[in-house]
């Protein structure tokens, strides 16, 4: 996969965070004795080295989305670094070589409990409904967690959001939501 200059810069920033974390952990360890102020200082050091790890996870997952779309549709116009992680609007917007529009949402959510926690479920349903009503030829919900994928394949989600394809980025498994959907098998 070819990377844009912005994607390369973002990857190098993640590499720098990895180096900063490794360096910090080589010089600092959580002491055996529980001293909250010392433990807090240690945890702040880890947090400082990592910055917003959630955005980094989402960015790397977006690189996998890009590769998926290149392999499946031959897209050439998508830059994973083109939109800040967490920005409003659709996470993924691309066009096929023949001009068909692709939209997608990326979820790095791990279900808080089976079927998602209440706030997780509300947020995911909101994204799915937005996708289902988007003007696009292809609509995707990309997920990084296998439990999230399995949950999204259940009729409670699939029946509400026809036409959306759920893709588990790490296994490549897909599931097309339809009104008469039968949930995907448990893996």
C-alpha contacts under 8 A as a table, 3 or more apart, distances in Angstrom:
res1	aa1	res2	aa2	distance
1	X	67	X	6.53
3	X	6	X	7.95
3	X	7	X	5.75
3	X	8	X	6.22
3	X	79	X	7.99
4	X	7	X	5.10
4	X	8	X	6.27
4	X	79	X	6.62
4	X	81	X	7.98
5	X	8	X	5.09
5	X	9	X	6.20
6	X	9	X	5.06
6	X	10	X	6.21
6	X	79	X	7.92
6	X	81	X	5.49
6	X	82	X	7.35
7	X	10	X	5.13
7	X	11	X	6.18
7	X	79	X	7.23
7	X	80	X	6.35
7	X	81	X	5.13
8	X	11	X	5.07
8	X	12	X	6.16
9	X	12	X	5.09
9	X	13	X	6.23
10	X	13	X	5.04
10	X	14	X	6.37
10	X	81	X	7.15
11	X	14	X	5.08
11	X	15	X	6.22
12	X	15	X	4.87
12	X	16	X	6.16
13	X	16	X	5.01
13	X	17	X	6.37
14	X	17	X	5.05
14	X	18	X	6.28
14	X	56	X	6.84
15	X	18	X	5.02
15	X	19	X	6.27
16	X	19	X	5.02
16	X	20	X	6.12
17	X	20	X	4.95
17	X	21	X	6.08
17	X	49	X	5.69
17	X	50	X	5.43
17	X	51	X	7.61
18	X	21	X	5.18
18	X	22	X	6.18
18	X	49	X	7.69
18	X	50	X	7.23
19	X	22	X	5.12
19	X	23	X	6.06
20	X	23	X	5.10
20	X	24	X	6.06
20	X	49	X	5.36
20	X	50	X	7.72
21	X	24	X	5.08
21	X	25	X	6.10
21	X	46	X	6.34
21	X	49	X	5.08
21	X	50	X	6.58
22	X	25	X	5.20
22	X	26	X	6.17
23	X	26	X	5.17
23	X	27	X	6.64
24	X	27	X	5.39
24	X	28	X	5.92
24	X	45	X	7.19
24	X	46	X	7.29
24	X	49	X	7.55
25	X	28	X	5.02
25	X	29	X	6.25
25	X	46	X	7.93
26	X	29	X	7.66
28	X	42	X	7.16
29	X	42	X	7.29
30	X	38	X	7.96
30	X	39	X	6.29
30	X	42	X	6.48
31	X	34	X	7.02
31	X	38	X	7.90
31	X	39	X	7.48
34	X	39	X	7.28
35	X	38	X	5.42
35	X	39	X	6.08
36	X	39	X	4.98
36	X	40	X	5.89
37	X	40	X	5.06
37	X	41	X	6.20
38	X	41	X	5.12
38	X	42	X	6.25
39	X	42	X	5.03
39	X	43	X	6.17
40	X	43	X	5.10
40	X	44	X	6.02
41	X	44	X	5.14
41	X	45	X	6.25
42	X	45	X	5.11
42	X	46	X	6.53
43	X	46	X	5.07
43	X	47	X	6.15
44	X	47	X	4.95
44	X	48	X	5.91
45	X	48	X	5.06
45	X	49	X	6.21
46	X	49	X	5.17
46	X	50	X	6.27
47	X	50	X	5.20
47	X	51	X	5.81
48	X	51	X	5.36
50	X	53	X	5.85
52	X	55	X	5.65
52	X	56	X	6.78
53	X	56	X	4.99
53	X	57	X	6.18
54	X	57	X	5.12
54	X	58	X	6.21
55	X	58	X	5.05
55	X	59	X	6.08
55	X	85	X	5.62
55	X	86	X	7.15
56	X	59	X	5.02
56	X	60	X	6.26
57	X	60	X	5.35
57	X	61	X	6.16
57	X	108	X	7.65
58	X	61	X	4.99
58	X	62	X	6.06
58	X	85	X	6.81
58	X	106	X	7.52
58	X	107	X	7.91
58	X	108	X	6.60
59	X	62	X	4.92
59	X	63	X	6.45
59	X	80	X	6.81
59	X	81	X	7.43
59	X	85	X	6.65
60	X	63	X	5.03
60	X	64	X	6.66
61	X	64	X	5.07
61	X	65	X	6.34
61	X	106	X	7.94
61	X	144	X	7.30
61	X	169	X	7.45
62	X	65	X	4.77
62	X	66	X	6.12
62	X	80	X	5.71
62	X	106	X	7.50
63	X	66	X	4.98
63	X	67	X	6.33
63	X	80	X	5.89
64	X	67	X	5.04
64	X	68	X	6.15
64	X	169	X	6.77
65	X	68	X	4.98
65	X	69	X	6.17
65	X	142	X	7.42
65	X	169	X	7.14
66	X	69	X	5.18
66	X	70	X	6.11
66	X	78	X	6.76
66	X	79	X	7.66
66	X	80	X	6.89
67	X	70	X	5.03
67	X	71	X	6.08
68	X	71	X	5.20
68	X	72	X	6.03
69	X	72	X	5.11
69	X	73	X	5.44
69	X	74	X	6.58
69	X	75	X	6.11
70	X	73	X	5.50
70	X	74	X	4.26
70	X	75	X	4.85
70	X	76	X	6.95
71	X	74	X	5.77
73	X	96	X	5.85
73	X	97	X	7.54
74	X	96	X	6.61
74	X	97	X	6.70
75	X	78	X	6.98
75	X	94	X	7.10
75	X	95	X	6.30
75	X	96	X	5.12
75	X	97	X	6.12
76	X	96	X	7.86
76	X	97	X	7.62
77	X	94	X	6.28
77	X	95	X	6.85
78	X	82	X	7.86
78	X	93	X	7.32
78	X	94	X	5.66
79	X	82	X	5.06
80	X	83	X	7.00
81	X	84	X	6.71
83	X	87	X	7.04
83	X	91	X	7.86
84	X	87	X	5.56
85	X	91	X	7.95
87	X	91	X	7.92
90	X	93	X	6.74
90	X	103	X	6.77
90	X	104	X	6.34
90	X	105	X	6.06
91	X	103	X	7.67
91	X	104	X	5.99
91	X	105	X	5.02
91	X	106	X	6.32
92	X	102	X	7.53
92	X	103	X	5.26
92	X	104	X	4.64
92	X	105	X	6.11
92	X	106	X	7.69
93	X	101	X	7.37
93	X	102	X	5.67
93	X	103	X	4.65
93	X	104	X	6.64
94	X	101	X	6.06
94	X	102	X	5.07
94	X	103	X	6.59
95	X	98	X	7.71
95	X	99	X	5.43
95	X	100	X	5.37
95	X	101	X	4.66
95	X	102	X	5.70
96	X	99	X	5.13
96	X	100	X	5.16
96	X	101	X	6.62
96	X	102	X	7.40
97	X	100	X	7.49
100	X	136	X	7.40
100	X	137	X	5.82
100	X	138	X	7.85
101	X	135	X	7.93
101	X	136	X	4.94
101	X	137	X	5.28
101	X	138	X	6.51
102	X	136	X	5.73
102	X	137	X	6.04
102	X	138	X	4.76
102	X	139	X	6.05
102	X	140	X	7.88
103	X	131	X	7.40
103	X	134	X	7.75
103	X	136	X	6.37
103	X	138	X	6.38
103	X	139	X	5.13
103	X	140	X	6.37
104	X	131	X	7.02
104	X	139	X	5.58
104	X	140	X	4.42
104	X	141	X	5.56
104	X	142	X	7.02
105	X	127	X	7.05
105	X	131	X	7.60
105	X	140	X	6.40
105	X	141	X	4.94
105	X	142	X	6.07
106	X	141	X	5.96
106	X	142	X	4.71
106	X	143	X	5.89
107	X	141	X	7.34
107	X	142	X	6.16
107	X	143	X	4.85
107	X	144	X	6.72
108	X	143	X	5.80
108	X	144	X	5.21
108	X	145	X	6.62
109	X	120	X	7.83
109	X	143	X	7.50
109	X	144	X	7.42
109	X	145	X	6.81
109	X	148	X	6.97
110	X	116	X	7.99
110	X	145	X	5.85
110	X	147	X	7.06
110	X	148	X	6.16
111	X	114	X	6.40
111	X	115	X	6.76
111	X	116	X	4.49
111	X	117	X	6.67
111	X	120	X	7.41
111	X	147	X	6.75
111	X	148	X	5.98
112	X	116	X	5.44
112	X	117	X	5.26
112	X	120	X	7.73
113	X	116	X	5.18
113	X	117	X	5.69
114	X	117	X	7.67
114	X	151	X	7.75
115	X	121	X	7.59
115	X	148	X	8.00
115	X	151	X	5.77
116	X	119	X	7.98
116	X	120	X	5.66
116	X	121	X	5.45
116	X	148	X	7.80
116	X	151	X	7.89
117	X	120	X	5.18
117	X	121	X	6.01
118	X	121	X	5.18
118	X	122	X	6.19
119	X	122	X	5.12
119	X	123	X	6.22
120	X	123	X	5.22
120	X	124	X	6.11
121	X	124	X	5.18
121	X	125	X	5.97
122	X	125	X	5.25
122	X	126	X	6.13
123	X	126	X	5.11
123	X	127	X	6.36
124	X	127	X	5.09
124	X	128	X	6.09
125	X	128	X	4.94
125	X	129	X	5.99
125	X	157	X	7.46
126	X	129	X	5.26
126	X	130	X	6.17
127	X	130	X	5.07
127	X	131	X	6.13
128	X	131	X	5.00
128	X	132	X	6.05
128	X	141	X	7.40
128	X	161	X	6.20
128	X	164	X	7.73
129	X	132	X	4.96
129	X	133	X	6.31
129	X	160	X	7.59
129	X	161	X	6.18
130	X	133	X	5.37
130	X	134	X	6.10
131	X	134	X	5.05
131	X	139	X	6.27
131	X	140	X	7.57
131	X	164	X	7.22
132	X	139	X	7.24
132	X	161	X	5.52
132	X	162	X	6.66
132	X	163	X	6.74
132	X	164	X	6.43
134	X	139	X	7.91
136	X	139	X	6.54
138	X	163	X	7.97
138	X	164	X	7.56
139	X	163	X	6.90
139	X	164	X	5.01
139	X	165	X	6.24
140	X	164	X	5.41
140	X	165	X	4.79
140	X	166	X	5.82
140	X	167	X	7.05
141	X	164	X	6.87
141	X	165	X	6.21
141	X	166	X	4.79
141	X	167	X	6.22
142	X	166	X	5.94
142	X	167	X	4.82
142	X	168	X	6.05
142	X	169	X	6.47
143	X	146	X	7.78
143	X	148	X	6.91
143	X	149	X	6.35
143	X	166	X	7.43
143	X	167	X	6.16
143	X	168	X	5.04
143	X	169	X	6.03
144	X	148	X	7.75
144	X	149	X	7.86
144	X	168	X	5.82
144	X	169	X	5.50
144	X	170	X	6.39
145	X	148	X	5.23
145	X	149	X	6.32
145	X	168	X	7.08
146	X	149	X	4.96
146	X	150	X	6.16
146	X	168	X	6.75
147	X	150	X	5.12
147	X	151	X	6.08
148	X	151	X	5.10
148	X	152	X	6.08
149	X	152	X	5.18
149	X	153	X	6.36
149	X	166	X	7.06
149	X	167	X	7.34
149	X	168	X	6.04
150	X	153	X	5.24
150	X	154	X	6.96
150	X	184	X	6.78
150	X	185	X	7.82
150	X	186	X	6.73
151	X	154	X	5.48
152	X	157	X	5.67
152	X	158	X	6.84
152	X	166	X	7.39
153	X	157	X	6.78
153	X	158	X	6.05
153	X	166	X	7.55
153	X	175	X	6.55
153	X	177	X	7.24
153	X	182	X	7.92
153	X	183	X	5.02
153	X	184	X	5.56
154	X	157	X	5.83
154	X	158	X	6.10
154	X	181	X	7.92
154	X	182	X	7.15
154	X	183	X	4.52
154	X	184	X	7.05
155	X	158	X	4.77
155	X	159	X	5.39
155	X	180	X	7.86
155	X	181	X	6.01
155	X	182	X	6.40
155	X	183	X	5.94
156	X	159	X	6.09
156	X	160	X	6.98
157	X	160	X	5.52
157	X	161	X	6.56
157	X	177	X	7.84
158	X	161	X	5.42
158	X	162	X	6.38
158	X	176	X	7.82
158	X	177	X	4.36
158	X	178	X	5.74
158	X	179	X	6.63
158	X	181	X	6.20
159	X	162	X	6.19
159	X	177	X	6.63
159	X	178	X	5.63
159	X	179	X	4.13
159	X	180	X	6.53
159	X	181	X	6.48
160	X	179	X	6.98
161	X	164	X	6.24
161	X	177	X	6.18
161	X	178	X	7.00
161	X	179	X	7.68
162	X	176	X	7.73
162	X	177	X	4.87
162	X	178	X	4.32
162	X	179	X	5.89
163	X	176	X	6.48
163	X	177	X	5.60
163	X	178	X	6.17
164	X	176	X	5.89
164	X	177	X	5.38
164	X	178	X	7.94
165	X	174	X	6.58
165	X	175	X	5.54
165	X	176	X	4.33
165	X	177	X	6.08
166	X	174	X	5.44
166	X	175	X	5.08
166	X	176	X	6.25
166	X	177	X	7.44
167	X	172	X	6.39
167	X	173	X	5.82
167	X	174	X	4.51
167	X	175	X	6.69
168	X	171	X	5.81
168	X	172	X	5.40
168	X	173	X	5.36
168	X	174	X	6.44
169	X	172	X	5.32
169	X	173	X	7.54
175	X	184	X	7.07
177	X	181	X	6.19
178	X	181	X	4.90
